[in-house]
């Protein structure tokens, strides 16, 4: 998820600003609850030239990574 955010937004701060959330919220998506980003899926999909499938794949991958920790 962190790599996805940096690739598409440049930084956690940019992501937070573009989506109208706090940096803490973005960090929670990375470290605790990646499904939270799905609330903003319509904006992300339309502005970042990705598909819903790609975004949901990132969420599932991050959930798997968190389980491994």
Protein Blocks (a to p, Z undefined) as FASTA:
>chain_A
ZZmmmmmnopaklmmmmnopafklmmmmmmmmmmlmmmmmmmmmmmnopafklmmmmmmm
mmmmmmmZZ
